[in-house]
Amino acid sequence: MSVRKTKAHGLLWVILGALIAGLMLPQVATAADRSRSVSGWFGYWHDAAKMIDVAQNSGGVLGEVNIFWWHWAGTERPICTTASGRCQSDTATPWTNAKFDAARKGLQDQGILVFATHTDLDSSRRRELSDYLAKGSRRQAFAEQLTDWVVKAGVDGIDLDWENFAFNDGSETWNRTRPRLNDMIQRLGASLRAQGKLLSITVPGGYQPFNADGTPNPGGGYNVFDWPTLAANVDRLRLMTYDYSWSRPGPIGPHPWVREVARSAVAQVGAAQKGKIYVGLHQYGKAWYQRDAQDDVVTVGNCPNKWTPNDRDATALTPTRAREVAAAYGIEPRFDATQREYTFDYAKSQAGSYVDSNGNRRNKTCKVRKQVWFGGEGTAASRTEIVQEFGIGGVATWELTSVEGNFFQALAPLANGNPVPQAPPAAEAEKSFTLKAKTNKKRPAAGGKMLIKGKLRPKEEGTTVKRQLRIKGKWRTKEKATTSAKGRVKFRISLPSQPRKYKFRLKSKRTSNHGKLLSPVMRVRSR
């Protein structure tokens, strides 16, 4: 997506003067020179100087930004400028304020395109926007107002981040919201193009890129977003390929999943539109409490049963903060070569409470195990591979002020066409883990018992393993167990009284040392 530089010709002294000036001053890419493959978001809470500084430090790699500028505030204020998380006070220029205007000018002066993001994230306003878009006259008026504000604010386009549709409105609303949204995007796209402006829409990457039969899953499972129709009417289709692991430990944007999302998106929108697809690139981390098979927090040493920590789980942190935590515990984060993220485990003392045998809540400090995953320059390199493999538009980074030192260098191939960089080596070579399983009886008696044994190699204690049974073409989890110090599990099974054929397998949960593991399928026939 890079644009070739134009060459100016002139007199010799003009050329020499330009060369001398180039040696003395930092080079700033013009709008025509910039590749648009590297993009990202700034939150409304950052000051203009911070945004401008991030762009300057990108070395010309950052091509466009989205600033959380406007938001949905109800049917009376479908668009308002955000200030401290609320609508700003009435002004003569309601479409902007001094901070946003300074940021826009400073970024555009560097040749960077600026999109004003309009959000619908407030769960207390669930279904409001969908209901508002029910009437064609409202959709047209809204499209015209958004276009008017884009022009008056001086931005290059608008980015729509309307997440309530997927996450809070309820799937029962999707069939009626989808045609409303499609029509709104068609109207808004046409209105913006008439003014020479751009339209971007940000949507979830989804939880299941493909159906069981191998066909692409519309919207990755969130079919309220009609990717083919949206792609045909926007300039950017930004996929939020992060938050894969949410309430329990795991990678935030695992490389295999992101690659499948990209593959599914390309299949859905087609070759003509795939250049509009941007995959999400997270530059943040989360620290979770480790949990056992019963979903209790894992503690070290003597701690009461059902003890719970006082602070919340899944704490967000920047990559820099994650490395600081690791250093404080004398740990070097490990780069997971499969997931393309950084991770580490540590133990800490944590205040919490439990209910004693008399029903009274008691306070107690226990030692707990935590697991951290976060994105960094190695994650950026992995996204570069995906973009180049599928020939899509680029990456969209959340959040730009959190990037690590070599982050933009890892994305430079998208801006200048160089070969994909190698991901940084892991702190330690990742071991190859396997999960084996066997049964004590291949032809057990119907109504009798049988035993399945599992073995994880290399040995790993405390890993959750599921026993699964194939039922009507799908694998169903029947029970769980955790591995012993020798990496072993056992499942004792009581068989139905009627003879039949079975397919069993074992499946381990992902840990910081390996991804999910599957044993070979065991075929059993009772008699």
Buried (B, 14 or more C-beta within 10 A) or exposed (E): BBEEEEEEEEEEEEEEEEEEEEEEEEEEBEBEBBBBBBBBBBBBEBEBEBBBBBBBEBBBBBBBBBBBBBBBBEEEEBBBBBBEEEBBEEEEEBBBBEBBBBBBEBBBEBBBBBBBBBBBBBEEBBBBBBBBBEEEEBBBEBBEBBBBBBBEBBBBBBBBBBBBBBEBBEEEBBEEBBEBBBBBBBBBBEBBBEEEBBBBBBBBBBEBBBEEEEEBBBBBBBBBBBBBBBBBBBBBBBBBBBBBBEEBBBBBBBBEBBBBBBBBBBBBBEEEBBBBBBBBBBBBBBBBBBBEBEEEBBBEEEBBEEBBBEEEBBBEBBBBBBBEBBEEEEBEBBBBBEBBBBBBBBBBEBEBBBBEEEEEEEEBBBBBBBBBBBBBBBBBBBBBBBBBEBEBBBBBBBBBBBBBEBBBBBBBBBBEEEEBBEBBEBEEEBEEBBBBBEBEBEEBEEEEEBEBBBBBEEBBEBBBBBBBBBEEEEBEEEEBBBBBEEBBBEBEBEBEEEBEEBEBBBBBBBBBBBBEBBBEEBEBEBE
